[in-house]
Amino acid sequence: MAKTVTKSSGRDEAFDVRKLADSLIRSGASSDAAFAIAERVENEIGPSSHTRHIFKLAKRLLKQQNHVSGMRYSLKRAIFALGPSGYPFEKYFARVLKAYGYAVELDKFIEGYCVTHEVDVVAHKDDEHFMIECKYHNEGGKPTDVKIALYVHSRFADINKAYELKRQATMMSQGWLVTNTRCTSDAIQYASCVGLKIVSWRYPEKESLETMIEEKRLYPVTILPSARKDALEVLFRNDIILVKDIADTDEELFIGRSGLDRTAAKLLKQEADRLCPCL
């Protein structure tokens, strides 16, 4: 009997062993292990299951085989754990950009031709300037649609029109729309047409948010299993946002800087060192 999966959006689709295995492989599992886990999940779930249940089951089985891969499998949900109530997504993405050689400014006010704009991130690299708007979602069932792409591009155009006609704003080389979920096909089509860069989950293939994070191991501290809410609040207050911030720091120095009790700090340090070794 075919089994179905209920997505975060509420849409049902057929359970796909290969799709689940591919997600496990991206987390570092071997092909054999990934397919063995995916097949076991298929055997253990009922006729209809929510993606949350499938994720938890797959993660538990993956951690039994490879603790580090189990943590990496939580990346998307770790980013959902950021946001307005924790560490703003735009500040996290600014840290990602800095690791790629960009200079960044946050929450910058720029006068446009018609109105003044508060821009999430302004990035600079090789004498080029980029206006970046971040669209954060705290759950996976809400793709970023074409209305957001239209909004971001109109702001970019207004800022550049001010530069051309009034010389009162920085000339922007390109506008970016950055989101932690997927974009709709209309949003992607529109962005491609007007030259707006999209950085989203799994798109574009070689420069997606997921790829940018994985290539330099720029994992947020929310990915660490022992990073509970109270510990995260302390870490964020002390501007410790990336796992590599912990892995790059001497244990005693981190314990002192973290603001956490010694036992909690040592556990986080151990997890960070496993996830981001030799940094």
C-alpha positions in Angstrom: 0.0 0.0 0.0 1.4 3.4 -1.0 2.1 5.8 1.9 1.6 9.5 2.0 3.4 12.4 3.6 1.7 15.6 4.8 3.9 18.6 4.2 4.2 21.7 6.4 2.0 23.5 3.8 -0.8 20.9 4.4 -0.3 19.3 1.0 -0.1 15.5 0.7 2.3 13.7 -1.5 3.5 10.1 -1.9 6.3 9.0 0.4 9.5 8.8 -1.6 12.3 6.6 -0.3 14.9 8.2 -2.6 13.9 11.7 -1.7 14.4 11.0 2.0 17.7 9.2 1.3 19.0 12.1 -0.7 18.4 14.5 2.2 20.3 12.1 4.5 23.2 11.9 2.0 23.4 15.7 1.9 23.9 15.6 5.7 26.9 13.4 5.3 25.5 9.8 5.5 26.8 7.2 3.1 24.5 6.1 0.3 24.1 2.6 1.8 23.3 4.0 5.3 20.9 6.6 3.9 18.8 4.1 1.9 18.8 1.7 4.9 17.5 4.4 7.1 14.9 5.6 4.5 13.6 2.1 4.0 13.4 1.6 7.8 11.4 4.8 8.1 9.1 3.6 5.4 8.5 0.4 7.2 7.8 2.1 10.6 5.5 4.9 9.6 1.8 4.5 9.1 -0.2 5.0 5.9 -0.1 8.7 6.4 2.5 10.7 8.3 3.5 14.3 8.8 7.0 15.4 7.7 7.7 16.4 11.4 7.3 12.7 12.4 9.4 11.4 9.5 12.1 14.0 10.2 12.3 13.0 13.9 12.4 9.3 13.1 15.1 9.7 10.4 17.2 12.0 12.6 17.1 9.5 15.5 18.2 6.7 13.2 20.9 8.8 11.6 22.3 10.0 15.0 22.6 6.3 16.0 25.0 5.8 13.0 26.7 9.2 12.8 26.2 11.9 15.5 27.7 14.7 13.3 25.5 13.8 10.3 22.5 13.8 12.7 23.3 17.3 13.7 23.7 18.5 10.1 20.4 16.9 9.2 18.8 19.5 11.6 20.2 22.5 9.7 16.9 23.7 8.2 15.1 23.5 11.5 18.1 25.2 13.3 17.6 28.2 11.0 13.9 28.2 11.8 15.0 28.5 15.5 16.5 31.9 14.7 14.2 34.8 14.0 12.7 37.8 15.8 12.5 36.1 19.2 16.1 34.8 19.1 18.8 36.0 16.8 17.5 37.8 13.7 18.0 35.9 10.5 19.4 39.0 8.7 22.2 39.2 11.3 23.0 35.5 10.9 23.1 35.9 7.1 25.4 38.9 7.5 27.8 36.7 9.4 27.6 34.2 6.5 28.5 36.9 4.0 31.4 38.1 6.1 32.9 34.6 5.9 32.7 35.0 2.1 34.7 38.2 2.1 31.9 40.8 2.1 31.9 43.9 4.3 28.4 44.3 5.7 26.2 47.0 7.3 23.0 46.1 9.1 19.7 48.1 9.2 21.0 50.9 7.1 18.8 53.8 6.1 19.2 54.9 2.5 17.3 57.7 0.8 15.5 56.7 -2.3 14.0 58.9 -4.9 10.5 58.6 -3.4 11.0 57.4 0.2 13.7 56.5 2.6 14.4 52.8 3.0 15.7 50.8 5.9 17.7 48.0 4.3 18.3 44.7 6.2 21.9 44.3 4.9 24.1 46.4 2.7 27.1 44.3 1.5 30.3 45.5 -0.2 32.8 43.5 -2.2 35.2 44.4 -5.0 33.9 47.9 -5.3 30.3 46.6 -5.7 27.4 47.3 -3.4 24.5 45.0 -2.8 21.1 45.8 -1.3 19.9 42.7 0.6 16.4 42.1 2.0 15.9 39.0 4.2 12.6 37.2 4.3 12.4 34.9 7.3 9.8 32.2 7.9 9.5 30.3 11.1 8.0 27.3 9.4 8.6 25.4 6.2 5.2 25.6 4.6 5.4 29.2 3.4 7.4 29.7 0.2 8.4 33.3 -0.6 6.2 34.4 -3.5 6.5 36.9 -6.3 5.0 39.7 -4.3 8.1 39.8 -2.1 10.3 39.7 -5.2 8.4 42.7 -6.6 8.7 44.5 -3.3 12.5 44.0 -3.1 13.1 45.0 -6.7 11.0 48.2 -6.4 13.1 49.3 -3.4 16.3 48.6 -5.3 15.0 50.6 -8.2 14.0 53.6 -6.0 17.4 53.7 -4.3 19.2 53.7 -7.6 16.9 56.3 -9.1 17.9 58.6 -6.3 21.5 58.1 -7.1 21.0 58.8 -10.8 18.8 61.9 -10.3 19.6 63.3 -6.9 23.0 61.8 -6.1 21.8 61.2 -2.5 22.2 57.4 -2.2 24.7 54.7 -2.9 24.5 53.2 -6.3 23.6 49.6 -5.8 25.1 46.9 -8.2 22.3 44.4 -7.5 19.4 43.7 -5.2 19.2 40.4 -3.4 16.2 38.5 -1.9 17.4 36.1 0.8 15.0 33.6 2.4 15.3 30.5 4.6 12.6 28.7 2.7 11.9 28.1 -1.0 10.7 30.6 -3.5 7.8 30.1 -5.8 8.5 29.5 -9.5 6.9 32.9 -10.3 9.3 34.7 -7.9 12.3 32.9 -9.5 11.1 33.8 -13.0 10.5 37.4 -12.1 13.9 37.7 -10.3 15.7 36.2 -13.3 13.9 38.7 -15.7 14.8 41.8 -13.7 18.3 40.8 -12.5 17.3 40.3 -8.8 19.5 37.7 -7.1 17.7 35.1 -5.0 19.4 33.1 -2.3 17.0 30.6 -0.9 16.8 27.0 0.4 18.1 24.7 -2.4 18.2 27.6 -4.9 20.2 28.4 -6.9 21.9 25.0 -7.0 25.5 26.2 -6.4 24.8 29.3 -4.4 21.8 28.3 -2.3 21.6 29.2 1.4 22.2 25.6 2.3 25.3 25.4 0.1 26.7 28.6 1.4 26.4 27.3 4.9 27.7 23.8 4.3 30.7 24.8 2.2 32.2 26.8 5.1 30.4 25.1 8.0 28.7 28.2 9.0 26.1 26.4 11.2 24.1 28.5 13.7 24.5 27.5 17.3 20.8 26.5 17.3 21.9 23.3 15.5 23.7 22.0 18.6 21.6 19.3 20.5 22.4 20.7 24.0 21.7 24.3 23.1 18.5 24.8 25.0 16.4 28.1 24.8 17.9 29.6 28.0 21.5 28.8 26.8 20.8 30.2 23.4 19.6 33.5 24.9 22.8 33.8 26.7 24.9 32.9 23.7 23.1 35.5 21.5 23.5 38.2 24.1 27.3 37.5 23.9 27.2 37.5 20.1 28.1 33.9 19.8 26.0 32.8 16.8 28.1 30.4 14.7 29.2 26.9 15.8 32.6 27.8 14.5 32.7 30.7 17.0 32.8 28.0 19.6 35.0 25.6 17.8 37.6 28.3 17.0 37.8 29.3 20.7 40.0 27.7 23.4 37.8 25.8 25.8 38.6 27.8 28.9 38.2 31.1 27.0 34.8 29.9 25.6 33.6 28.9 29.1 34.5 32.4 30.4 33.0 34.2 27.4 29.9 32.2 26.9 28.2 33.3 30.2 27.0 29.7 30.8 27.8 27.5 33.7 30.9 25.3 33.2 29.1 22.0 32.6 26.8 23.5 29.9 29.6 25.3 28.2 31.9 22.2 28.1 29.1 20.2 26.5 28.5 22.8 23.8 32.2 23.0 23.1 32.4 19.2 22.7 29.5 19.3 20.2 30.9 22.2 18.3 34.3 20.5 18.0 32.7 17.4 16.5 30.6 19.4 14.0 33.4 21.9 13.0 36.7 20.1 13.6 40.2 21.5 12.8 39.1 25.1 12.4 
